Amino acid sequence: LSLLTTQISQESDTFSQINQLCTDFKTKKAGVALCLSAILPGSGKWYTGSYPAFISSLISIGTFATGTVLTGIKTEWKSWQPYVFGSCGLILYITDLYGSYQSALRYNEAQYRKLYEETENIYEQLYEN
């Protein structure tokens, strides 16, 4: 009876661990990351925890936007320069939107992998002994 009680207690603790893992499991919505980056370049990457990518996107796209406006004002939009800056900035902006979407998908995949591995370890401890 003591052995059975110990085994039941161990299984109960194990299921409590699995329950805690599932409770802690959080994903990020790719659509939210995309919308955030549409509003502020790079913020979708910040949402998924990729802070260096956020800073990089914000600075690079901001630089091209500033370059577009300043050269446009200076040349009264009669030169090719603001259009080149603007085109490069637009390409970076579109790339950032896609990158933010993919960043959320990668984040979720890493979370799934972590949950799977931890659950597998618990299972092995419980049933492989």
C-alpha positions in Angstrom: 0.0 0.0 0.0 2.9 2.3 0.8 4.5 1.7 -2.6 1.2 2.4 -4.4 0.7 5.6 -2.4 4.3 6.7 -3.3 3.7 6.0 -7.0 0.4 7.8 -7.0 2.0 10.8 -5.3 4.9 10.8 -7.8 2.4 10.7 -10.7 0.4 13.5 -9.2 3.5 15.6 -8.9 4.4 14.8 -12.5 1.0 15.8 -13.8 1.3 19.0 -11.7 4.6 19.7 -13.5 2.9 19.1 -16.9 0.0 21.3 -15.9 2.4 24.1 -14.9 4.3 23.8 -18.2 1.0 24.1 -20.1 -0.1 27.1 -18.0 3.3 28.8 -18.7 3.1 28.1 -22.4 2.6 31.4 -24.3 2.6 32.1 -28.0 2.7 35.2 -30.0 0.2 36.0 -32.7 1.9 36.6 -36.1 -0.9 39.0 -37.2 -0.2 41.2 -34.1 3.5 41.3 -34.9 2.7 42.2 -38.5 0.3 45.0 -37.4 2.7 46.4 -34.9 5.4 46.6 -37.5 3.0 48.3 -39.9 2.6 51.1 -37.3 6.2 51.3 -36.0 8.9 49.5 -38.1 10.5 46.7 -36.1 8.0 46.7 -33.3 6.7 43.3 -34.3 10.2 41.9 -33.7 10.2 43.6 -30.3 6.9 41.9 -29.5 8.5 38.5 -30.1 11.5 39.4 -28.0 14.0 40.1 -30.8 15.2 43.4 -29.4 18.4 43.8 -31.6 16.3 43.2 -34.7 13.8 45.9 -33.5 16.5 48.5 -33.1 18.1 47.6 -36.4 14.8 47.8 -38.3 13.8 51.0 -36.6 17.1 52.8 -37.3 17.5 51.6 -40.9 13.9 52.4 -42.0 13.9 55.6 -40.1 17.2 56.6 -41.8 15.8 56.0 -45.2 12.5 57.8 -44.4 14.5 60.8 -43.1 16.8 60.7 -46.1 13.8 60.7 -48.4 12.1 63.7 -46.8 15.3 65.8 -46.4 16.6 65.2 -50.0 13.0 65.8 -51.3 12.8 69.1 -49.6 16.3 70.1 -50.5 15.8 69.3 -54.2 12.2 70.2 -54.3 11.4 66.7 -55.4 13.0 67.3 -58.8 16.0 65.0 -58.3 16.2 61.2 -58.5 17.7 61.0 -54.9 14.6 61.1 -52.8 13.0 58.5 -55.0 15.9 56.2 -54.6 15.9 56.7 -50.8 12.2 56.2 -50.7 12.3 53.0 -52.8 15.0 51.5 -50.6 13.1 52.5 -47.5 9.9 50.9 -48.9 11.8 47.7 -49.7 13.2 47.6 -46.2 9.7 48.3 -44.7 8.1 45.4 -46.7 11.0 43.2 -45.7 10.5 44.2 -42.0 6.8 43.3 -42.2 7.6 39.9 -43.5 10.4 39.5 -41.0 8.1 40.4 -38.1 5.5 37.9 -39.2 8.2 35.2 -39.5 9.7 36.2 -36.1 6.4 35.4 -34.4 6.3 32.0 -36.2 9.8 31.2 -35.1 9.1 32.2 -31.5 6.0 29.9 -31.4 8.0 27.0 -32.9 10.7 27.5 -30.2 8.0 27.5 -27.5 6.4 24.3 -28.9 9.8 22.6 -29.1 10.6 23.6 -25.5 7.2 22.3 -24.2 7.7 19.1 -26.1 11.2 18.5 -24.8 10.2 19.2 -21.2 7.1 17.0 -21.4 9.2 14.2 -23.0 11.7 14.5 -20.1 9.0 14.2 -17.5 7.5 11.3 -19.3 10.8 9.5 -19.4 11.3 10.1 -15.7 7.9 8.8 -14.9 7.6 5.7 -17.1 11.2 4.7 -18.0 12.3 4.0 -14.4 
